[in-house]
Amino acid sequence: MKDFILFMYNDAIDKTQANDDEKWGVYFSNLRTSGQFDGGSSIGQGTKFKKNHPELPSGTQMTGFIRIRAGDMDGAKAFLSGNPIFEAGGTVEIRELPRDE
């Protein structure tokens, strides 16, 4: 199994559906049942740092992340189904988390 992270963005067309607590509850229940869910969280505001440059506020586009395990990218894409952001027309970015050895 490979590790993946799903980043949720604040660009859903249907904001009500994207923020529906019941839909999120069902989605997380399904993730837990899969046995391939490794956690996640909402993402708050932050600050960007770069040596010898002024601090900059982080963007507000990314709103949360979810970690999962899947055999490949196609397996990871299966976890888009039921994601309230994705189902509401918003962006969910999937990235593989390679193991650095």
VMD Tcl script that builds the backbone (N, CA, C; Angstrom):
set m [mol new atoms 303]
animate dup $m
set s [atomselect $m all]
$s set {name element resname resid chain x y z} {
  {N N MET 1 A 0.837 -1.182 0.000}
  {CA C MET 1 A 0.000 0.000 0.000}
  {C C MET 1 A 0.881 1.245 0.000}
  {N N LYS 2 A 0.422 2.249 -0.682}
  {CA C LYS 2 A 1.100 3.542 -0.716}
  {C C LYS 2 A 0.311 4.536 0.130}
  {N N ASP 3 A 0.994 5.570 0.587}
  {CA C ASP 3 A 0.350 6.634 1.355}
  {C C ASP 3 A -0.016 7.779 0.427}
  {N N PHE 4 A -1.210 8.342 0.647}
  {CA C PHE 4 A -1.692 9.466 -0.139}
  {C C PHE 4 A -2.279 10.517 0.790}
  {N N ILE 5 A -2.272 11.752 0.309}
  {CA C ILE 5 A -2.932 12.835 1.034}
  {C C ILE 5 A -3.896 13.514 0.068}
  {N N LEU 6 A -5.095 13.771 0.560}
  {CA C LEU 6 A -6.107 14.491 -0.213}
  {C C LEU 6 A -6.215 15.890 0.383}
  {N N PHE 7 A -6.008 16.908 -0.432}
  {CA C PHE 7 A -6.150 18.288 -0.008}
  {C C PHE 7 A -7.494 18.818 -0.501}
  {N N MET 8 A -8.286 19.367 0.397}
  {CA C MET 8 A -9.566 19.949 0.031}
  {C C MET 8 A -9.413 21.461 -0.108}
  {N N TYR 9 A -10.033 22.010 -1.156}
  {CA C TYR 9 A -9.946 23.435 -1.441}
  {C C TYR 9 A -11.290 24.128 -1.207}
  {N N ASN 10 A -11.228 25.406 -0.991}
  {CA C ASN 10 A -12.398 26.232 -0.698}
  {C C ASN 10 A -12.997 26.799 -1.988}
  {N N ASP 11 A -13.331 25.930 -2.945}
  {CA C ASP 11 A -13.871 26.411 -4.217}
  {C C ASP 11 A -15.139 25.669 -4.642}
  {N N ALA 12 A -15.802 25.032 -3.690}
  {CA C ALA 12 A -17.008 24.267 -4.017}
  {C C ALA 12 A -18.093 25.183 -4.566}
  {N N ILE 13 A -18.794 24.709 -5.557}
  {CA C ILE 13 A -19.896 25.471 -6.150}
  {C C ILE 13 A -21.062 25.550 -5.182}
  {N N ASP 14 A -21.375 24.428 -4.534}
  {CA C ASP 14 A -22.480 24.374 -3.572}
  {C C ASP 14 A -21.888 24.375 -2.158}
  {N N LYS 15 A -21.743 25.555 -1.575}
  {CA C LYS 15 A -21.122 25.705 -0.251}
  {C C LYS 15 A -21.920 24.977 0.843}
  {N N THR 16 A -23.245 24.949 0.705}
  {CA C THR 16 A -24.074 24.279 1.704}
  {C C THR 16 A -23.750 22.791 1.742}
  {N N GLN 17 A -23.691 22.155 0.584}
  {CA C GLN 17 A -23.370 20.726 0.513}
  {C C GLN 17 A -21.942 20.477 0.993}
  {N N ALA 18 A -21.012 21.354 0.612}
  {CA C ALA 18 A -19.605 21.175 0.983}
  {C C ALA 18 A -19.389 21.257 2.489}
  {N N ASN 19 A -20.259 21.972 3.197}
  {CA C ASN 19 A -20.118 22.170 4.636}
  {C C ASN 19 A -21.150 21.412 5.458}
  {N N ASP 20 A -21.817 20.445 4.855}
  {CA C ASP 20 A -22.869 19.689 5.521}
  {C C ASP 20 A -22.254 18.685 6.501}
  {N N ASP 21 A -22.440 18.909 7.795}
  {CA C ASP 21 A -21.855 18.041 8.823}
  {C C ASP 21 A -22.316 16.593 8.691}
  {N N GLU 22 A -23.557 16.381 8.306}
  {CA C GLU 22 A -24.067 15.015 8.153}
  {C C GLU 22 A -23.341 14.293 7.022}
  {N N LYS 23 A -23.140 14.986 5.900}
  {CA C LYS 23 A -22.427 14.381 4.764}
  {C C LYS 23 A -20.981 14.059 5.149}
  {N N TRP 24 A -20.350 14.957 5.903}
  {CA C TRP 24 A -18.984 14.695 6.356}
  {C C TRP 24 A -18.964 13.499 7.303}
  {N N GLY 25 A -19.956 13.379 8.165}
  {CA C GLY 25 A -20.030 12.245 9.080}
  {C C GLY 25 A -20.118 10.925 8.340}
  {N N VAL 26 A -20.970 10.866 7.319}
  {CA C VAL 26 A -21.112 9.651 6.511}
  {C C VAL 26 A -19.800 9.355 5.785}
  {N N TYR 27 A -19.180 10.390 5.205}
  {CA C TYR 27 A -17.929 10.210 4.466}
  {C C TYR 27 A -16.838 9.657 5.388}
  {N N PHE 28 A -16.663 10.262 6.561}
  {CA C PHE 28 A -15.631 9.788 7.483}
  {C C PHE 28 A -15.940 8.392 8.016}
  {N N SER 29 A -17.194 8.086 8.207}
  {CA C SER 29 A -17.577 6.742 8.620}
  {C C SER 29 A -17.158 5.724 7.568}
  {N N ASN 30 A -17.398 6.049 6.299}
  {CA C ASN 30 A -16.997 5.168 5.201}
  {C C ASN 30 A -15.479 5.032 5.123}
  {N N LEU 31 A -14.762 6.139 5.342}
  {CA C LEU 31 A -13.301 6.073 5.331}
  {C C LEU 31 A -12.796 5.148 6.433}
  {N N ARG 32 A -13.349 5.308 7.632}
  {CA C ARG 32 A -12.922 4.461 8.754}
  {C C ARG 32 A -13.216 2.986 8.483}
  {N N THR 33 A -14.373 2.708 7.909}
  {CA C THR 33 A -14.767 1.341 7.593}
  {C C THR 33 A -13.812 0.702 6.583}
  {N N SER 34 A -13.238 1.505 5.696}
  {CA C SER 34 A -12.331 0.982 4.670}
  {C C SER 34 A -11.045 0.411 5.265}
  {N N GLY 35 A -10.674 0.876 6.459}
  {CA C GLY 35 A -9.415 0.454 7.049}
  {C C GLY 35 A -8.201 1.115 6.427}
  {N N GLN 36 A -8.429 2.054 5.525}
  {CA C GLN 36 A -7.327 2.710 4.820}
  {C C GLN 36 A -7.229 4.199 5.175}
  {N N PHE 37 A -7.925 4.618 6.190}
  {CA C PHE 37 A -7.962 6.017 6.625}
  {C C PHE 37 A -6.915 6.228 7.706}
  {N N ASP 38 A -6.060 7.222 7.527}
  {CA C ASP 38 A -4.988 7.495 8.488}
  {C C ASP 38 A -5.105 8.875 9.118}
  {N N GLY 39 A -6.288 9.462 9.108}
  {CA C GLY 39 A -6.490 10.741 9.777}
  {C C GLY 39 A -6.617 11.907 8.813}
  {N N GLY 40 A -6.807 13.059 9.400}
  {CA C GLY 40 A -6.959 14.282 8.631}
  {C C GLY 40 A -7.402 15.407 9.540}
  {N N SER 41 A -7.574 16.573 8.966}
  {CA C SER 41 A -7.935 17.725 9.774}
  {C C SER 41 A -8.329 18.885 8.883}
  {N N SER 42 A -9.081 19.795 9.466}
  {CA C SER 42 A -9.263 21.096 8.834}
  {C C SER 42 A -7.921 21.809 8.910}
  {N N ILE 43 A -7.728 22.793 8.058}
  {CA C ILE 43 A -6.496 23.579 8.067}
  {C C ILE 43 A -6.860 25.031 8.329}
  {N N GLY 44 A -6.293 25.600 9.375}
  {CA C GLY 44 A -6.539 27.002 9.718}
  {C C GLY 44 A -5.576 27.938 9.012}
  {N N GLN 45 A -5.659 29.190 9.388}
  {CA C GLN 45 A -4.777 30.208 8.822}
  {C C GLN 45 A -3.348 29.987 9.283}
  {N N GLY 46 A -2.401 30.473 8.528}
  {CA C GLY 46 A -0.996 30.318 8.871}
  {C C GLY 46 A -0.167 31.437 8.282}
  {N N THR 47 A 1.130 31.269 8.362}
  {CA C THR 47 A 2.069 32.254 7.860}
  {C C THR 47 A 3.165 31.535 7.099}
  {N N LYS 48 A 3.581 32.112 5.961}
  {CA C LYS 48 A 4.666 31.561 5.161}
  {C C LYS 48 A 5.975 32.233 5.575}
  {N N PHE 49 A 7.040 31.441 5.643}
  {CA C PHE 49 A 8.345 31.965 6.025}
  {C C PHE 49 A 9.369 31.597 4.962}
  {N N LYS 50 A 10.223 32.564 4.641}
  {CA C LYS 50 A 11.328 32.344 3.714}
  {C C LYS 50 A 12.494 33.180 4.222}
  {N N LYS 51 A 13.617 32.539 4.359}
  {CA C LYS 51 A 14.789 33.221 4.915}
  {C C LYS 51 A 15.069 34.516 4.148}
  {N N ASN 52 A 15.303 35.578 4.902}
  {CA C ASN 52 A 15.627 36.906 4.370}
  {C C ASN 52 A 14.486 37.535 3.568}
  {N N HIS 53 A 13.267 37.123 3.840}
  {CA C HIS 53 A 12.082 37.692 3.190}
  {C C HIS 53 A 11.044 37.982 4.270}
  {N N PRO 54 A 10.155 38.936 4.010}
  {CA C PRO 54 A 9.112 39.214 5.010}
  {C C PRO 54 A 8.125 38.055 5.127}
  {N N GLU 55 A 7.536 37.907 6.308}
  {CA C GLU 55 A 6.505 36.897 6.515}
  {C C GLU 55 A 5.289 37.246 5.667}
  {N N LEU 56 A 4.639 36.228 5.141}
  {CA C LEU 56 A 3.431 36.423 4.341}
  {C C LEU 56 A 2.321 35.542 4.877}
  {N N PRO 57 A 1.081 36.023 4.868}
  {CA C PRO 57 A -0.024 35.162 5.303}
  {C C PRO 57 A -0.209 34.018 4.302}
  {N N SER 58 A -0.573 32.858 4.820}
  {CA C SER 58 A -0.859 31.738 3.923}
  {C C SER 58 A -2.200 31.985 3.245}
  {N N GLY 59 A -2.410 31.303 2.144}
  {CA C GLY 59 A -3.661 31.462 1.421}
  {C C GLY 59 A -4.827 30.823 2.159}
  {N N THR 60 A -6.007 31.091 1.683}
  {CA C THR 60 A -7.213 30.529 2.288}
  {C C THR 60 A -7.844 29.475 1.380}
  {N N GLN 61 A -7.160 29.118 0.303}
  {CA C GLN 61 A -7.736 28.159 -0.638}
  {C C GLN 61 A -7.818 26.750 -0.075}
  {N N MET 62 A -6.780 26.298 0.625}
  {CA C MET 62 A -6.760 24.942 1.145}
  {C C MET 62 A -7.436 24.925 2.514}
  {N N THR 63 A -8.422 24.043 2.675}
  {CA C THR 63 A -9.202 24.052 3.917}
  {C C THR 63 A -9.053 22.798 4.769}
  {N N GLY 64 A -8.460 21.731 4.222}
  {CA C GLY 64 A -8.312 20.523 5.003}
  {C C GLY 64 A -7.551 19.454 4.263}
  {N N PHE 65 A -7.217 18.382 4.991}
  {CA C PHE 65 A -6.516 17.263 4.374}
  {C C PHE 65 A -6.992 15.957 4.997}
  {N N ILE 66 A -6.804 14.886 4.236}
  {CA C ILE 66 A -7.123 13.534 4.678}
  {C C ILE 66 A -5.983 12.635 4.215}
  {N N ARG 67 A -5.504 11.766 5.103}
  {CA C ARG 67 A -4.476 10.791 4.740}
  {C C ARG 67 A -5.131 9.430 4.578}
  {N N ILE 68 A -4.772 8.756 3.494}
  {CA C ILE 68 A -5.297 7.425 3.203}
  {C C ILE 68 A -4.174 6.524 2.707}
  {N N ARG 69 A -4.477 5.238 2.621}
  {CA C ARG 69 A -3.587 4.265 2.001}
  {C C ARG 69 A -4.336 3.619 0.843}
  {N N ALA 70 A -3.630 3.430 -0.262}
  {CA C ALA 70 A -4.228 2.779 -1.431}
  {C C ALA 70 A -3.112 2.129 -2.238}
  {N N GLY 71 A -3.470 1.208 -3.090}
  {CA C GLY 71 A -2.488 0.508 -3.912}
  {C C GLY 71 A -1.843 1.392 -4.958}
  {N N ASP 72 A -2.621 2.332 -5.499}
  {CA C ASP 72 A -2.117 3.230 -6.537}
  {C C ASP 72 A -3.043 4.441 -6.618}
  {N N MET 73 A -2.757 5.331 -7.565}
  {CA C MET 73 A -3.555 6.554 -7.706}
  {C C MET 73 A -5.015 6.239 -8.014}
  {N N ASP 74 A -5.269 5.223 -8.820}
  {CA C ASP 74 A -6.668 4.859 -9.106}
  {C C ASP 74 A -7.391 4.439 -7.831}
  {N N GLY 75 A -6.699 3.698 -6.979}
  {CA C GLY 75 A -7.282 3.316 -5.699}
  {C C GLY 75 A -7.540 4.517 -4.818}
  {N N ALA 76 A -6.630 5.480 -4.845}
  {CA C ALA 76 A -6.807 6.712 -4.062}
  {C C ALA 76 A -7.983 7.526 -4.601}
  {N N LYS 77 A -8.137 7.551 -5.924}
  {CA C LYS 77 A -9.244 8.305 -6.531}
  {C C LYS 77 A -10.601 7.756 -6.104}
  {N N ALA 78 A -10.661 6.497 -5.735}
  {CA C ALA 78 A -11.928 5.909 -5.289}
  {C C ALA 78 A -12.448 6.618 -4.042}
  {N N PHE 79 A -11.543 7.237 -3.257}
  {CA C PHE 79 A -11.946 7.938 -2.043}
  {C C PHE 79 A -12.534 9.323 -2.321}
  {N N LEU 80 A -12.593 9.725 -3.588}
  {CA C LEU 80 A -13.274 10.976 -3.936}
  {C C LEU 80 A -14.789 10.832 -3.803}
  {N N SER 81 A -15.280 9.639 -4.080}
  {CA C SER 81 A -16.723 9.396 -4.022}
  {C C SER 81 A -17.247 9.663 -2.617}
  {N N GLY 82 A -18.217 10.538 -2.528}
  {CA C GLY 82 A -18.831 10.879 -1.254}
  {C C GLY 82 A -18.165 12.028 -0.530}
  {N N ASN 83 A -16.974 12.452 -0.985}
  {CA C ASN 83 A -16.318 13.595 -0.345}
  {C C ASN 83 A -17.177 14.841 -0.587}
  {N N PRO 84 A -17.663 15.487 0.470}
  {CA C PRO 84 A -18.583 16.614 0.285}
  {C C PRO 84 A -18.036 17.761 -0.567}
  {N N ILE 85 A -16.753 18.041 -0.492}
  {CA C ILE 85 A -16.171 19.092 -1.337}
  {C C ILE 85 A -16.247 18.669 -2.799}
  {N N PHE 86 A -15.782 17.461 -3.090}
  {CA C PHE 86 A -15.788 16.936 -4.453}
  {C C PHE 86 A -17.210 16.859 -4.997}
  {N N GLU 87 A -18.135 16.319 -4.202}
  {CA C GLU 87 A -19.519 16.164 -4.631}
  {C C GLU 87 A -20.209 17.511 -4.849}
  {N N ALA 88 A -19.707 18.565 -4.204}
  {CA C ALA 88 A -20.286 19.902 -4.345}
  {C C ALA 88 A -19.599 20.703 -5.460}
  {N N GLY 89 A -18.791 20.022 -6.278}
  {CA C GLY 89 A -18.152 20.689 -7.414}
  {C C GLY 89 A -16.833 21.353 -7.076}
  {N N GLY 90 A -16.269 21.047 -5.911}
  {CA C GLY 90 A -15.005 21.651 -5.505}
  {C C GLY 90 A -13.816 20.770 -5.841}
  {N N THR 91 A -12.646 21.307 -5.569}
  {CA C THR 91 A -11.391 20.650 -5.896}
  {C C THR 91 A -10.870 19.824 -4.722}
  {N N VAL 92 A -10.488 18.595 -5.025}
  {CA C VAL 92 A -9.748 17.745 -4.089}
  {C C VAL 92 A -8.499 17.296 -4.836}
  {N N GLU 93 A -7.348 17.680 -4.315}
  {CA C GLU 93 A -6.064 17.318 -4.918}
  {C C GLU 93 A -5.523 16.084 -4.204}
  {N N ILE 94 A -5.066 15.104 -4.975}
  {CA C ILE 94 A -4.488 13.896 -4.394}
  {C C ILE 94 A -2.998 13.887 -4.699}
  {N N ARG 95 A -2.203 13.679 -3.654}
  {CA C ARG 95 A -0.759 13.567 -3.816}
  {C C ARG 95 A -0.274 12.288 -3.155}
  {N N GLU 96 A 0.641 11.595 -3.823}
  {CA C GLU 96 A 1.276 10.449 -3.199}
  {C C GLU 96 A 2.325 10.954 -2.213}
  {N N LEU 97 A 2.448 10.258 -1.093}
  {CA C LEU 97 A 3.469 10.576 -0.104}
  {C C LEU 97 A 4.545 9.499 -0.172}
  {N N PRO 98 A 5.545 9.714 -1.035}
  {CA C PRO 98 A 6.582 8.688 -1.185}
  {C C PRO 98 A 7.357 8.495 0.106}
  {N N ARG 99 A 7.785 7.298 0.325}
  {CA C ARG 99 A 8.590 7.002 1.505}
  {C C ARG 99 A 10.044 7.318 1.203}
  {N N ASP 100 A 10.592 8.292 1.889}
  {CA C ASP 100 A 11.997 8.645 1.737}
  {C C ASP 100 A 12.821 7.723 2.616}
  {N N GLU 101 A 13.705 7.002 2.016}
  {CA C GLU 101 A 14.504 6.048 2.789}
  {C C GLU 101 A 15.952 6.354 2.641}
}
mol reanalyze $m
mol bondsrecalc $m
mol representation Tube
mol addrep $m
